[in-house]
Amino acid sequence: MNKNEYFVEEYDDGELISTTDFDDVNSALRFYATSWRNGYHAELYRNKLDLDGNIIKTEKFKETWK
């Protein structure tokens, strides 16, 4: 089973309101920026996948691109 590599969580007043999955970083970054512009707190994550597409680790945006 193949998983999406990136996902964005949106929060409103500290409450999770949505989680959206993406296959590519450009789409995830666009959605992340739009969420902030629309007044939501957003977190961007990257799933590290093994060769079979299973998630082995999830990293936050700032940890992923150090």
C-alpha positions as semicolon CSV with decimal commas, in nm:
position;residue;x (nm);y (nm);z (nm)
1;M;0,000;0,000;0,000
2;N;0,152;0,331;-0,106
3;K;0,126;0,634;0,122
4;N;0,146;1,004;0,042
5;E;0,484;1,151;0,118
6;Y;0,366;1,493;0,245
7;F;0,072;1,617;0,446
8;V;-0,047;1,945;0,597
9;E;-0,249;1,980;0,914
10;E;-0,460;2,295;0,960
11;Y;-0,556;2,427;1,303
12;D;-0,809;2,691;1,406
13;D;-0,783;2,816;1,764
14;G;-0,562;2,518;1,850
15;E;-0,809;2,260;1,716
16;L;-0,721;2,035;1,423
17;I;-0,969;2,110;1,144
18;S;-0,817;1,922;0,850
19;T;-0,538;1,697;0,729
20;T;-0,459;1,703;0,357
21;D;-0,224;1,458;0,181
22;F;0,007;1,538;-0,111
23;D;0,235;1,338;-0,339
24;D;0,473;1,625;-0,412
25;V;0,635;1,896;-0,204
26;N;0,532;2,185;-0,434
27;S;0,162;2,118;-0,385
28;A;0,211;2,074;-0,011
29;L;0,403;2,402;0,018
30;R;0,138;2,589;-0,182
31;F;-0,139;2,457;0,044
32;Y;0,071;2,531;0,356
33;A;0,125;2,895;0,249
34;T;-0,242;2,940;0,155
35;S;-0,351;2,807;0,494
36;W;-0,138;3,065;0,674
37;R;-0,263;3,341;0,443
38;N;-0,621;3,241;0,523
39;G;-0,554;3,280;0,896
40;Y;-0,501;2,919;1,000
41;H;-0,206;2,772;1,185
42;A;-0,057;2,505;0,958
43;E;0,207;2,236;1,001
44;L;0,379;2,064;0,710
45;Y;0,506;1,709;0,754
46;R;0,703;1,464;0,543
47;N;0,669;1,088;0,572
48;K;0,989;0,893;0,518
49;L;0,893;0,579;0,331
50;D;1,064;0,243;0,292
51;L;1,095;0,072;-0,047
52;D;0,748;-0,082;-0,009
53;G;0,587;0,258;0,057
54;N;0,537;0,206;0,430
55;I;0,591;0,500;0,666
56;I;0,903;0,456;0,879
57;K;0,930;0,811;1,018
58;T;0,733;1,138;1,009
59;E;0,920;1,470;1,023
60;K;0,797;1,826;1,067
61;F;0,880;2,079;0,795
62;K;1,164;2,248;0,984
63;E;1,327;1,912;1,068
64;T;1,298;1,785;0,711
65;W;1,494;2,061;0,537
66;K;1,775;2,130;0,787
